[in-house]
Amino acid sequence: MTSRFKISETARWIIYIGLSIVLAVASILFILWSLGYMERGYVATSLLSALAGFTLLSASLYALRLSAYVYAMSKGESEGEKGR
C-alpha cells in the first residue's frame, strides 16, 4: 500500500523560493572562489569553479521561474474558487 504525500501550493511555492535562494548563494560563493583561485594562478581550478558557479546560477533562475509559475497557478485556482 502506498500513501501519497500532498503538499499545498503555498508550501510548494515557499520551497521553490528557498531552493532558489540557496542555489543563488552557492553560485555567488563558487564565483568568488573562482576569483580567488585566479588571483593565485590556479587557472584550471578557477575555470572549473566559474563553471560550477554559472551552472548553479542557471539552476537558481530556473527555480525562481518555477516558483513564479506555481504561485500564478495557486492564485488562479483561488480566484476561480472565489468566482463560484
Phi and psi restraints in degrees (value plus and minus 20) as a CYANA .aco file:
   2 THR   PHI    -134.3   -94.3
   2 THR   PSI     121.9   161.9
   3 SER   PHI    -132.6   -92.6
   3 SER   PSI     118.8   158.8
   4 ARG   PHI    -120.5   -80.5
   4 ARG   PSI     107.6   147.6
   5 PHE   PHI    -107.5   -67.5
   5 PHE   PSI      99.7   139.7
   6 LYS   PHI    -117.4   -77.4
   6 LYS   PSI     113.8   153.8
   7 ILE   PHI    -136.6   -96.6
   7 ILE   PSI     114.3   154.3
   8 SER   PHI     -88.6   -48.6
   8 SER   PSI     140.1   180.1
   9 GLU   PHI     -82.9   -42.9
   9 GLU   PSI     -57.1   -17.1
  10 THR   PHI     -86.0   -46.0
  10 THR   PSI     -63.6   -23.6
  11 ALA   PHI     -85.0   -45.0
  11 ALA   PSI     -58.6   -18.6
  12 ARG   PHI     -84.2   -44.2
  12 ARG   PSI     -61.1   -21.1
  13 TRP   PHI     -83.7   -43.7
  13 TRP   PSI     -62.4   -22.4
  14 ILE   PHI     -87.3   -47.3
  14 ILE   PSI     -58.2   -18.2
  15 ILE   PHI     -82.5   -42.5
  15 ILE   PSI     -63.9   -23.9
  16 TYR   PHI     -85.5   -45.5
  16 TYR   PSI     -59.1   -19.1
  17 ILE   PHI     -83.8   -43.8
  17 ILE   PSI     -65.3   -25.3
  18 GLY   PHI     -81.5   -41.5
  18 GLY   PSI     -62.2   -22.2
  19 LEU   PHI     -83.0   -43.0
  19 LEU   PSI     -61.7   -21.7
  20 SER   PHI     -87.9   -47.9
  20 SER   PSI     -54.9   -14.9
  21 ILE   PHI     -88.6   -48.6
  21 ILE   PSI     -62.2   -22.2
  22 VAL   PHI     -82.2   -42.2
  22 VAL   PSI     -62.8   -22.8
  23 LEU   PHI     -85.9   -45.9
  23 LEU   PSI     -56.5   -16.5
  24 ALA   PHI     -87.2   -47.2
  24 ALA   PSI     -60.5   -20.5
  25 VAL   PHI     -85.0   -45.0
  25 VAL   PSI     -62.9   -22.9
  26 ALA   PHI     -83.1   -43.1
  26 ALA   PSI     -58.0   -18.0
  27 SER   PHI     -82.2   -42.2
  27 SER   PSI     -66.7   -26.7
  28 ILE   PHI     -82.3   -42.3
  28 ILE   PSI     -60.3   -20.3
  29 LEU   PHI     -82.3   -42.3
  29 LEU   PSI     -64.9   -24.9
  30 PHE   PHI     -86.1   -46.1
  30 PHE   PSI     -57.8   -17.8
  31 ILE   PHI     -87.9   -47.9
  31 ILE   PSI     -58.1   -18.1
  32 LEU   PHI     -86.8   -46.8
  32 LEU   PSI     -58.5   -18.5
  33 TRP   PHI     -82.8   -42.8
  33 TRP   PSI     -58.0   -18.0
  34 SER   PHI     -80.6   -40.6
  34 SER   PSI     -62.6   -22.6
  35 LEU   PHI     -84.6   -44.6
  35 LEU   PSI     -59.7   -19.7
  36 GLY   PHI     -85.2   -45.2
  36 GLY   PSI     -60.3   -20.3
  37 TYR   PHI     -86.3   -46.3
  37 TYR   PSI     -57.9   -17.9
  38 MET   PHI     -86.7   -46.7
  38 MET   PSI     -56.6   -16.6
  39 GLU   PHI     -83.7   -43.7
  39 GLU   PSI     -55.5   -15.5
  40 ARG   PHI    -104.0   -64.0
  40 ARG   PSI     -26.0    14.0
  41 GLY   PHI      74.5   114.5
  41 GLY   PSI     -10.9    29.1
  42 TYR   PHI    -108.2   -68.2
  42 TYR   PSI      63.7   103.7
  43 VAL   PHI     -87.6   -47.6
  43 VAL   PSI     -68.0   -28.0
  44 ALA   PHI     -84.4   -44.4
  44 ALA   PSI     -62.2   -22.2
  45 THR   PHI     -85.3   -45.3
  45 THR   PSI     -57.3   -17.3
  46 SER   PHI     -84.2   -44.2
  46 SER   PSI     -64.1   -24.1
  47 LEU   PHI     -86.8   -46.8
  47 LEU   PSI     -57.1   -17.1
  48 LEU   PHI     -86.5   -46.5
  48 LEU   PSI     -60.4   -20.4
  49 SER   PHI     -86.4   -46.4
  49 SER   PSI     -58.8   -18.8
  50 ALA   PHI     -85.1   -45.1
  50 ALA   PSI     -60.5   -20.5
  51 LEU   PHI     -81.4   -41.4
  51 LEU   PSI     -64.9   -24.9
  52 ALA   PHI     -83.6   -43.6
  52 ALA   PSI     -59.8   -19.8
  53 GLY   PHI     -83.9   -43.9
  53 GLY   PSI     -64.5   -24.5
  54 PHE   PHI     -92.2   -52.2
  54 PHE   PSI     -49.8    -9.8
  55 THR   PHI     -87.2   -47.2
  55 THR   PSI     -63.0   -23.0
  56 LEU   PHI     -86.5   -46.5
  56 LEU   PSI     -54.1   -14.1
  57 LEU   PHI     -83.9   -43.9
  57 LEU   PSI     -61.4   -21.4
  58 SER   PHI     -82.8   -42.8
  58 SER   PSI     -62.5   -22.5
  59 ALA   PHI     -84.6   -44.6
  59 ALA   PSI     -56.9   -16.9
  60 SER   PHI     -84.5   -44.5
  60 SER   PSI     -63.6   -23.6
  61 LEU   PHI     -86.3   -46.3
  61 LEU   PSI     -56.2   -16.2
  62 TYR   PHI     -85.6   -45.6
  62 TYR   PSI     -61.2   -21.2
  63 ALA   PHI     -85.8   -45.8
  63 ALA   PSI     -56.3   -16.3
  64 LEU   PHI     -84.6   -44.6
  64 LEU   PSI     -61.3   -21.3
  65 ARG   PHI     -84.7   -44.7
  65 ARG   PSI     -59.8   -19.8
  66 LEU   PHI     -85.3   -45.3
  66 LEU   PSI     -60.0   -20.0
  67 SER   PHI     -86.2   -46.2
  67 SER   PSI     -56.1   -16.1
  68 ALA   PHI     -85.5   -45.5
  68 ALA   PSI     -58.1   -18.1
  69 TYR   PHI     -85.2   -45.2
  69 TYR   PSI     -64.8   -24.8
  70 VAL   PHI     -84.8   -44.8
  70 VAL   PSI     -60.2   -20.2
  71 TYR   PHI     -83.5   -43.5
  71 TYR   PSI     -62.9   -22.9
  72 ALA   PHI     -85.3   -45.3
  72 ALA   PSI     -58.8   -18.8
  73 MET   PHI     -85.9   -45.9
  73 MET   PSI     -60.1   -20.1
  74 SER   PHI     -88.4   -48.4
  74 SER   PSI     -56.6   -16.6
  75 LYS   PHI     -89.6   -49.6
  75 LYS   PSI     -55.8   -15.8
  76 GLY   PHI     -85.0   -45.0
  76 GLY   PSI     -58.6   -18.6
  77 GLU   PHI     -88.4   -48.4
  77 GLU   PSI     -60.2   -20.2
  78 SER   PHI     -89.8   -49.8
  78 SER   PSI     -54.0   -14.0
  79 GLU   PHI     -88.1   -48.1
  79 GLU   PSI     -57.7   -17.7
  80 GLY   PHI     -87.5   -47.5
  80 GLY   PSI     -54.4   -14.4
  81 GLU   PHI     -91.6   -51.6
  81 GLU   PSI     -52.9   -12.9
  82 LYS   PHI     -89.4   -49.4
  82 LYS   PSI     -53.4   -13.4
  83 GLY   PHI     -90.8   -50.8
  83 GLY   PSI     -38.2     1.8
